[in-house]
Structures are given as structure tokens and as C-alpha cells.
């Protein structure tokens, strides 16, 4: 047991020395005031759709559909480690049943706050917190050669959905060209199930441009 304090002290000195050396990688560029971030990709329902998430024009024989997700946000830096701003999200998806298809189009309008760690030059850990108002429209269509009854036609009418959404999204920003551009990779968690995979979390990415306004 006497070796444990000595080991901890040695570890503390080693971490301190490593921290001093890592300052060579510290970021000396002042944070930019403005940021615009964009995401647009095909989404996937299960693991078979991962190529759709990465590559366009990928199709499967069983008719796995290609769905779409888009995100646009603006951020203003109120502190060197904090960005705040509005956010717009769009999602389009098809749900398949035995004899019908549900088409869902969803819009989110809200705001977010990003907490950055602006220490290192190339990568910056972050955590996003966001809230938004969601409007979704759902309508049905029928599979080929299926003739719905009058009762089915009346029952499956187009519907609108309204709710509030919230999420938290930890991740990592990779900075390019003197921090003018960033590529974000993270995971978004929400108490509400995401349409993209019917789960309470989803992988996310964004490309951003950071700048200062002219005086």
C-alpha cells in the first residue's frame, strides 16, 4: 500500500510534464465571433442503410428507402467557450407497412448553446444543448396494385403533429485552415425518439465556417 502514494505522485508529475509539452499543440488563434454550420445527408433505418448515410445513389433489392436529414444553424460567441444561436432542422422519411406507406416530413425551429473547450489547435471537445418546436406532417400512400376500402381511406387521412423537442449532443470538432472551418462528429441524445432510427440517440455530423464580421 505504501507504493500507491509514490505511484500517484509519479503519475501526477508525469501528467504535469505531458501537459507542459502538449502546450506546443495549444491553440493561439482568438475564437471567431460568428459561425455557420450545415448538415445534409441521407439517413438510415438500420445497419443496411449505412452506405446511404455515407454514399449517394446506393440502393438495395428489398427496396430499403433513402431518407433525408438537414440542419442549418448560426452561432454567435458570447464567451470564448460558448456559442448561442438559432437552428433549423428538416427530416423526410417513409415508414413501410404491409399494404401502405407513411410519408413523414418534419421541421424543427429552435435554438442551441454550444460549450467548447478551446485549448487545443486541431481538435476541440464540445457539448450542445438545444430546444425546438417540431411540426410534422404525415400522409399515406398505398402499395402498387392495392385497392384500399372506403373505411381504410377514411381512417388513414393526412395528419399533422406538434410537439417540443430537446437534446444534448457531446462531440468533437476538428479544426481546419486556422480554425476557419470545422468538422463536427458527435452523438445526439433526446428524451424523444428520433424518426431517423426510432431510438433516443443518433450519430450526427456538421461542417462549419467561422468568421469575424467586418468593422
C-alpha positions, 0 to 999 in steps of 0.5 A, spaced: 500 500 500 505 504 501 507 504 493 500 507 491 502 514 494 509 514 490 505 511 484 500 517 484 505 522 485 509 519 479 503 519 475 501 526 477 508 529 475 508 525 469 501 528 467 504 535 469 510 534 464 505 531 458 501 537 459 507 542 459 509 539 452 502 538 449 502 546 450 506 546 443 499 543 440 495 549 444 491 553 440 493 561 439 488 563 434 482 568 438 475 564 437 471 567 431 465 571 433 460 568 428 459 561 425 455 557 420 454 550 420 450 545 415 448 538 415 445 534 409 445 527 408 441 521 407 439 517 413 438 510 415 433 505 418 438 500 420 445 497 419 443 496 411 442 503 410 449 505 412 452 506 405 446 511 404 448 515 410 455 515 407 454 514 399 449 517 394 445 513 389 446 506 393 440 502 393 438 495 395 433 489 392 428 489 398 427 496 396 430 499 403 428 507 402 433 513 402 431 518 407 433 525 408 436 529 414 438 537 414 440 542 419 442 549 418 444 553 424 448 560 426 452 561 432 454 567 435 460 567 441 458 570 447 464 567 451 470 564 448 467 557 450 460 558 448 456 559 442 448 561 442 444 561 436 438 559 432 437 552 428 433 549 423 432 542 422 428 538 416 427 530 416 423 526 410 422 519 411 417 513 409 415 508 414 413 501 410 407 497 412 404 491 409 399 494 404 401 502 405 406 507 406 407 513 411 410 519 408 413 523 414 416 530 413 418 534 419 421 541 421 424 543 427 425 551 429 429 552 435 435 554 438 442 551 441 448 553 446 454 550 444 460 549 450 467 548 447 473 547 450 478 551 446 485 549 448 487 545 443 489 547 435 486 541 431 481 538 435 476 541 440 471 537 445 464 540 445 457 539 448 450 542 445 444 543 448 438 545 444 430 546 444 425 546 438 418 546 436 417 540 431 411 540 426 410 534 422 406 532 417 404 525 415 400 522 409 399 515 406 400 512 400 398 505 398 402 499 395 402 498 387 396 494 385 392 495 392 385 497 392 384 500 399 376 500 402 372 506 403 373 505 411 381 504 410 381 511 406 377 514 411 381 512 417 388 513 414 387 521 412 393 526 412 395 528 419 399 533 422 403 533 429 406 538 434 410 537 439 417 540 443 423 537 442 430 537 446 437 534 446 444 534 448 449 532 443 457 531 446 462 531 440 468 533 437 470 538 432 476 538 428 479 544 426 481 546 419 485 552 415 486 556 422 480 554 425 476 557 419 472 551 418 470 545 422 468 538 422 463 536 427 462 528 429 458 527 435 452 523 438 445 526 439 441 524 445 433 526 446 428 524 451 424 523 444 425 518 439 428 520 433 424 518 426 431 517 423 432 510 427 426 510 432 431 510 438 433 516 443 440 517 440 443 518 433 450 519 430 450 526 427 455 530 423 456 538 421 461 542 417 462 549 419 465 556 417 467 561 422 468 568 421 469 575 424 464 580 421 467 586 418 468 593 422 
